[in-house]
Amino acid sequence: MHPAASDPSDTSALDLHRHARGFVPQPFRAAWRALTPAAPAEVGLGRLREEGGGAAVVCAVGDGVVTRTHLGRSPFDAVEAQLAGAEREAAAAGSVVARSVAALRAAQASGAPAVLLGVEGADALGGDPAALERLDAWAGRGVRLVGLVHLADNALGTTSLPWQRYAGPLPVRRPARPGLTALGTRVVRRMNDRGLLVDVAHADRATLLGVVEATSAPVVASHTGARALQDFVRYLADDELVAVAGTGGLVGLWPFRHRRTGVHDVAALVAHARHVAGLVGPEHLALGTDTNGVPGVMAGFEDGDPSRVAAALVGAGFTPAEVRGILGGNALRVLTDVEQCARGGP
C-alpha cells in the first residue's frame, strides 16, 4: 500500500467520474428522459473549458443494462462506441484526451481542458479466458480507470444496488456467494500491473473489501457518500471508508439527489466531506459528479459547476490547499501513484 503524498500546490479541478453526452443511444435515451422529467439537462464537455482548464474522467458504461441499448453491437463493442464518442466530443470541445498522467499534467500546465477515459461496469470484459486480454485492450487505447461492477452482478463481483431494486420488484437470480470472484482478483492485479485505477463505486461490501485485500495500488470509490449520515446502500460505512483510504485511495463526493435520497444541497454535501475528512483526512477526498449519469442532482448543481462546492468547503473550514486537493490535487496524486506502482516505484 502507498501512503498519501503532499497535495500539489496548484491544480485544476479533476472530476473523478462523469459521462459524455448521449452515452445511451436513441430512442432509449429519450425514453429514459421521459420517465425522469426532473433529470437535469445534459452537460457537454465544453463545461471543462469554462472551468478554466478542468479535467474529468469520462466513463463509458459496460454493464448489460446499457450495452443492450447499443443494438447490433457486442458489449465490448458498445463500450468502444461510447469511448470513441467521448473522444469526438472532447475534440469538438477543444479538450485533450490524456492517456497518461504526463499528458494530463501537460494539459493542465498549458491551461487546456483534459479528458481521461474510464469504464463503469466491467461486464463487457466477459469471463475467462478473454477478460484479461480485453482489459489489456482498454489499457492500450488509453483507459485510465475501471469500475468493476455497476448495475448488475458480473463475472468479477457483486453490486450494492442491482437495477431491479429501484426499477421494480423483478425476479433476479444473484450469486450464492457475494464478493470479488477469482477472476475479479486477477483483473484487479492486472489493473495494478497496467497502471489502471480500480474504482469500487457500486461494489457491495464483500466486493469492496475483496478489492482492498487484492490490490497493491490505491483504489477509489469515485462517487459515493458516508452511510453514517444517510442509510443509503450506495454510501459507504465507516470501516469501508477507512479500507479505501488505507490503500492510499480516495472517496469521491457525489452531488446526487433523487427524491429523498442523496444530498439536498451543497451544505449536505459538505457534511459528507467533513465526516470523511474527520475519519480519514481530507487528503482522501475527491469529487465525482456523475454528470449526465444520474436522475437528479443537489439544488444549485444543475450546471455541474464545482466552484460552488469549493466555496462551500472553504466556508466550512477546509483550507485552500485542502480544497485544491479535494477538487483535483488528490485525484492527480492517486493517478500518479497508480502509474508508479505499475512501474515498480515507491
Helices and strands as residue ranges (DSSP letters): E 14-18, H 28-35, H 46-50, E 55-61, H 64-67, H 75-92, E 96-97, H 101-110, E 114-120, G 122-125, H 131-140, E 143-147, H 164-167, H 182-194, E 197-199, H 205-214, E 219-224, H 238-246, E 250-253, E 257-258, E 261-262, H 266-280, G 282-284, E 285-287, H 307-315, H 320-324, I 325-329, H 330-342
